[in-house]
């Protein structure tokens, strides 16, 4: 079992930055693929970014490419999402997810463990 706890969300003005953290316990993250999803009111769950274990391959949704960066620190069992140039459209609950497989995961069903979510609100 893996427990994931997100932190770092909050209220920020458009153009600002936030860094989300996802701390894992119960099992090392060092061999798992990780992802950040978000869900805005009335919208589908959306994969924002993903990172593999081996070789650190990354994926970004087109809407965040060039603004968001996913990274991991296996020694700290933590995954990060650095969010820059935030826009009101980025407002959502952000969820950290882990998958038993080590590669990139692109859909909700490919992830095995989920955090409780952290709210990000970007004001215009």
N, C-alpha and C positions, 0 to 999 in steps of 0.2 A: 504494500500500500504506500501511496505517496500523498502527503498533505501539502497543498500549495497555498501560500498566503501572499496576496498582493498588497502593495502599499505604494504611496507616492501620488495618488490621485488628488484632485482638488479643483479649485476655481482659478482660472487664469484668463488674462485678456488675449484677444487675438494677436498673433505674432509672438506670443510668449512660448516658454518651454516648460516641460515637465519630464521627470524621469520616473518611470514605474519600475518597481522591483518585485520579483516573485521569488520568495524564499521557500525552499522545499525541505521537508523533513520526512523521515520514515524510510527513505530510500535515496541513494545517491542519484543525482541527475546526470552523472557523467557519461552514461551510455544511452541517454534518451533524446529523442527529438522534442523540441519545445516550440510553443507557439503563443502568440497573443491574438485574441479575438476581441471584437467589440460588438455591442448591440445598442443601438439607439432606439428610442421609443417608436414603435410602429414599423421598425425595420428588421430585416433578417440579421441573424448572427453572421458576422463578417470576419474572415481571417485577415488580420492586419499584417502580421509578419511571422516568419517561422525560421528556425535555425536547426541544423542537423547536429548530431554529435561529432561524427567523423568528418574531418576537414572543414567544419564550420560553414557549410553551405547555407545561404540565406535566401529567403523569398520575401518580397514585399508586394502588397496590393498596390495597384497603379495610383490609387488616391493618396498614398503616403510616401511613395518613392521619392527619395531626395530629401525628405523631411524627417523620417523616423529611422532609427537604427536599433536593431536587436543585437544583443550580445549576451554572452554567458561567462560566468566565473565558476568553473567546476569545483575549485577548491572551496568556494563559499557556498556551493549548492544554490546558486542564485542566477536568475535570468533577468535581464534589464530590457526596457524599451525606452530609449531616449527619443523624446518627441519635441521637435523644434518647429518654428513657424506655424504654430497651431492655429486652426481655423474653427469657426463656430460649427462647421460640419463634422468636426472631430469629436463633438460632444457625444458621450456614450458611456456605458459601463464597460470597462475593459477587464477581460478575463485572461488569466494565464492557464495554459494547458500543457500537459506532458503526455507523451506516448511511449509505450514500451519499446517500439521499434526505434532505431537510431537515426533514420533518415528524415527528410522533410515530410510533414503532413499538411495536406491542403484542404481537408474538410473536417467538419465537426466530428464525424464518425470515426476518424482516424486517431483521435486522442482518447486516452484512457482515464486521465485524471484532470480535475478542474479545480481552480480556486473559486473563492466566493465572489470575486469581482471588486473593482474599485471604480468610483465615479470620477469621470473627467468632464468638466464643464468649461467651455470656452466662450467667453462673452465677446460680443462684437463692439 
